[in-house]
């Protein structure tokens, strides 16, 4: 599996940290959330640490269970948007190089974040 860009892993970790904070605030254990979301406790721990990043259905379920009012889903969607922008920039760089232009004069990753 290809290594994720640092900005992507940072956003995933931030979403996991937010989940962890919501768990603490609600007084919910990882085991309780695991049962409610049909996962195992270690998966929840990995998600909180940013090492796993499940799909939207998990975040919706966790958001509802924790009463987060859509904030957890919004955090997930922001991380997905960052990942899409990074992937788009990567594909644009590859296309530029395939066309024989060498290195781009402007960094498309920098432009994607402006």
Kinemage of the C-alpha trace (Angstrom):
@kinemage 1
@onewidth
@group {chain A} dominant
@subgroup {mainchain}
@vectorlist {calphas} color= white
{ca unk a 1} P 0.000 0.000 0.000
{ca unk a 2} L 1.331 3.425 -0.939
{ca unk a 3} L 2.249 5.796 1.842
{ca unk a 4} L -0.314 8.544 2.403
{ca unk a 5} L 0.820 12.183 2.162
{ca unk a 6} L 1.492 13.723 5.573
{ca unk a 7} L -1.430 16.143 5.277
{ca unk a 8} L -3.801 13.180 4.795
{ca unk a 9} L -2.465 11.242 7.785
{ca unk a 10} L -2.604 14.415 9.883
{ca unk a 11} L -6.285 14.944 9.091
{ca unk a 12} L -7.093 11.295 9.760
{ca unk a 13} L -5.360 11.520 13.142
{ca unk a 14} L -7.273 14.695 13.967
{ca unk a 15} L -10.592 12.988 13.226
{ca unk a 16} L -9.518 10.046 15.408
{ca unk a 17} L -8.508 12.409 18.213
{ca unk a 18} L -11.887 14.127 17.933
{ca unk a 19} L -13.618 10.747 18.230
{ca unk a 20} L -11.501 9.975 21.277
{ca unk a 21} L -12.445 13.327 22.867
{ca unk a 22} L -16.137 12.668 22.201
{ca unk a 23} L -15.841 9.239 23.809
{ca unk a 24} L -14.303 10.757 26.941
{ca unk a 25} L -16.860 13.571 27.091
{ca unk a 26} L -19.747 11.107 26.769
{ca unk a 27} L -18.214 8.650 29.255
{ca unk a 28} L -18.345 5.919 26.605
{ca unk a 29} L -15.698 3.192 26.367
{ca unk a 30} L -14.161 1.909 23.162
{ca unk a 31} L -15.852 -1.431 23.894
{ca unk a 32} L -19.269 0.242 24.092
{ca unk a 33} L -18.733 2.138 20.843
{ca unk a 34} L -17.417 -1.018 19.212
{ca unk a 35} L -20.603 -2.886 20.100
{ca unk a 36} L -22.797 -0.010 18.902
{ca unk a 37} L -20.955 0.252 15.562
{ca unk a 38} L -20.455 -3.497 14.985
{ca unk a 39} L -16.674 -3.341 15.281
{ca unk a 40} L -14.204 -4.731 17.771
{ca unk a 41} L -12.563 -2.697 20.518
{ca unk a 42} L -9.135 -2.780 18.893
{ca unk a 43} L -10.578 -1.340 15.668
{ca unk a 44} L -11.998 1.585 17.640
{ca unk a 45} L -8.590 2.109 19.255
{ca unk a 46} L -6.927 2.095 15.828
{ca unk a 47} L -9.518 4.546 14.488
{ca unk a 48} L -8.939 6.875 17.456
{ca unk a 49} L -5.190 6.756 16.732
{ca unk a 50} L -5.718 7.466 13.029
{ca unk a 51} L -4.311 4.101 11.933
{ca unk a 52} L -7.665 2.987 10.494
{ca unk a 53} L -10.053 5.246 8.623
{ca unk a 54} L -13.381 3.555 7.932
{ca unk a 55} L -16.081 4.776 5.578
{ca unk a 56} L -18.833 7.277 6.177
{ca unk a 57} L -21.308 4.738 7.587
{ca unk a 58} L -19.080 4.192 10.639
{ca unk a 59} L -18.749 7.930 11.297
{ca unk a 60} L -22.498 8.441 10.953
{ca unk a 61} L -23.180 5.614 13.375
{ca unk a 62} L -20.594 6.837 15.889
{ca unk a 63} L -21.852 10.411 15.565
{ca unk a 64} L -25.418 9.337 16.301
{ca unk a 65} L -24.397 7.083 19.215
{ca unk a 66} L -22.287 9.812 20.814
{ca unk a 67} L -24.814 12.571 20.136
{ca unk a 68} L -22.243 14.636 18.265
{ca unk a 69} L -24.841 16.477 16.201
{ca unk a 70} L -23.135 15.833 12.874
{ca unk a 71} L -19.770 17.247 13.979
{ca unk a 72} L -18.013 13.886 13.697
{ca unk a 73} L -19.376 13.297 10.192
{ca unk a 74} L -18.315 16.816 9.206
{ca unk a 75} L -14.771 16.152 10.473
{ca unk a 76} L -14.700 12.898 8.469
{ca unk a 77} L -15.905 14.682 5.321
{ca unk a 78} L -13.225 17.367 5.693
{ca unk a 79} L -10.530 14.672 5.912
{ca unk a 80} L -11.953 12.962 2.810
{ca unk a 81} L -11.940 16.296 0.945
{ca unk a 82} L -8.260 16.777 1.819
{ca unk a 83} L -7.503 13.249 0.622
{ca unk a 84} L -9.321 13.872 -2.669
{ca unk a 85} L -7.451 17.143 -3.230
{ca unk a 86} L -4.124 15.404 -2.573
{ca unk a 87} L -5.007 12.583 -4.974
{ca unk a 88} L -6.088 15.060 -7.653
{ca unk a 89} L -2.827 16.985 -7.300
{ca unk a 90} L -0.867 13.731 -7.517
{ca unk a 91} L -2.682 12.731 -10.711
{ca unk a 92} L -2.102 16.170 -12.204
{ca unk a 93} L 1.637 15.883 -11.469
{ca unk a 94} L 1.745 12.435 -13.062
{ca unk a 95} L -0.143 13.647 -16.132
{ca unk a 96} L 2.212 16.600 -16.495
{ca unk a 97} L 5.226 14.288 -16.350
{ca unk a 98} L 3.695 11.732 -18.736
{ca unk a 99} L 3.217 14.446 -21.325
{ca unk a 100} L 6.977 14.958 -21.253
{ca unk a 101} L 6.991 18.312 -19.579
{ca unk a 102} L 9.306 17.245 -16.791
{ca unk a 103} L 8.830 18.965 -13.460
{ca unk a 104} L 5.919 21.395 -13.279
{ca unk a 105} L 6.809 25.070 -12.906
{ca unk a 106} L 4.104 25.408 -10.248
{ca unk a 107} L 3.519 22.846 -7.525
{ca unk a 108} L -0.108 21.588 -7.951
{ca unk a 109} L -0.181 20.423 -4.297
{ca unk a 110} L 0.484 23.967 -3.116
{ca unk a 111} L -2.242 25.262 -5.428
{ca unk a 112} L -4.718 22.646 -4.156
{ca unk a 113} L -4.336 23.978 -0.606
{ca unk a 114} L -4.685 27.676 -1.463
